[in-house]
């Protein structure tokens, strides 16, 4: 049984203590909950047997006999980073020059406002951008709002297309016509090759 406390980040689970009859070894079970970890318990005698646990005997530990560590998310890191738009070829040149100076790759999402898969993919890419916040910069190009010379420069024929650029040239791309989570995995693999 799980219960949320006043603060939603604190989670309490009932914890059971097992004593093996022959070895008297202590084992703990917390129901597989990630987010709580047991720091300290007190031992006690066993009162009844549980046939599901191979003859081990169980005793419920009262709340006063244990301390639970709360799970606190890392609030210093963002959960999503907004991708910056690229407006024209000159803007792309400036971005590539800055990226070369700091020897950092960039990722460009070529998309269109009318493309449903592009719209679904963009927030997922922004979450991925938060994972690689200091290692790679994420941008997007709306192909309907920029000069076609920029689209030709990217050699874009399908959307969404996610390209990784490093040292002023395009190194790899993922064409995202399938499910968003699969595209994100392919993009993650592409990033790991070049970062």
N, C-alpha and C positions, 0 to 999 in steps of 0.2 A: 504494500500500500504506500503510495506517495502522497504527500501533502505539501502544498505550497504555503510558505509562511507569509508574514506581512510583506516582506521584501521578496519579490518573485525570484531572486537569484539564490535564495536559500531553500534547499530541498531536504526534507527529512524522509528517510526510509526506515521501515521497521527492519531491524537487524537481528539475525538469529545467531546463536553461538552453538557450535557443534563440538561435542567431545566424543572422540572415538573411545569406545569402552576399554579396549585393550591398551592403547598407547597413550591415552589421555592428552592427545595433541589438540590444540585449539585451532579451529578454523572459523572463518567468518564468511557470512553470505549477505550481500546487500542487494540482491535482486538484479544485479547487472546495471545498476544506475551509474552513469557517468555524471559527475558533478558533485557527488558526495564521496568522501573517503573517510574511513574510520581511523581516528588517531589513537584512542585509548579505550579499553574496555576492562571490566572486572570479571573475573571468572566466578562460576557458581556451580552447584551440583546439578545433575540432570534429573528431571522429574518424570519425563515420559519419552518413549521411543518413537521414531518416525520411520516406518517401513520403507518409505520412498528413498531414504538416504542410506541404504545398505546397512541397516542396524545401528547407525549413529543415533545418538540421542540428542534431543533438542531442548533448549530452554530459551524462552524469550528474554532478552535483556531489556530492562526497563530504561526509560529515557534518561534517568538520573545516572545510569551506569556508563554512559558513553558520551563522547564529544564528537560532533560532526563538523567537518571543515566545509565551509560554504564555497560554492563555485562562483567566482567573480570574473566576468569577461574583462579582457584587456581593453580598457577604454581609451588608451593612448593611441591605438591604431584605428584608422577609419575602417568602416565596414564596406564603403563604396567610395570610389573617386570618380568625379565627373570627367568624362573625356572632353578634351578641348577640340573645337572645330578647326578644320583647315579650310581657308577661304579661296586660295588660288595658288598657282605655281610658285609665285614669289614667297608666299607664306610657307609653303612646303620647303623651299630652299633654305629659308631662315631656320626652320625647325631642324632640318638635317644638319646644317652647319653647327648649331648649338649642341646637337646630339654627338657630333663628331668631336667637338672640343672636350666634352666630358666622357667620351668613349662609352656612350650609353645607347642601346638600341631603342627604337620606337616601334609602336604597333599602330597600324592605321586600319580602322574599320570603314570600308567603303560600303555605304548603305543609301537607302532612299526612304523618304517619309511614307511612301505608298506601299513599301515592302513589309508585309506582316512579319515575316521571319526576322527581318532586320530590327523591327521594333521590339520583338520578344528577346532578341539576342543582346541588345544594347545594355539593359540593366545587369545582365549576367557578366558582360565584359567589364562593366564598372566595378562589380564585386571582385573580379579577377584583378583589376587594376589596383585594388586595395592590397591584394596579396603581394604584388610586385611593386609596391609604391615607390621604393627608392632605387629599384634596379632597372625599370623600364617605364617609359612614358606612353600613355595611350591617347590616341587622337581618333577623330572620325571625320569623314567627308560625306556630305549629303550630295550625291551626284547630280541632283536636279537644281541645286543652288550654287554650283560652282561652274567656271568655264569648262567647256568640254576638253580643252587642252590638258587640264589637270587629270581628267578621267582617262584620257589617252596615255598620259605619262604613267599612270598606274597600270595600264593595260587591263582595264576592267571590262569584263564581258558579262559576268553574273554577279548577283548580289544576294546576300552579303558576302563580301570577300574581305578576309582579314589578312593583312600583310605585315611581315616583320622586316623593318629596314635597319640596316647597320652599315656604318662607314659610307653613308651616302647612296647606298643602292639596296634594292629589294633582294632579300636573302631567301625568304620562304613565304608561302601563303596557304591559307585554308579557305576553301569555298564552302560556305555554310548553307547548303540547301536542305540539310536534314535536321534532326532534333537538336535543340539548343544545347542540351547537356553534353551531347556527343561533340558538337562543335567546340564547346569550351574545353573539353578534354584534349581535342586535337590542337587547339591553340596553346594550351598549357604545355603539351609535349614540344611544340614548335618553340616556345619561349625557352624551355629548359635546354634546348640544343644550342642556343645562342647567348644565354645569360650566364 
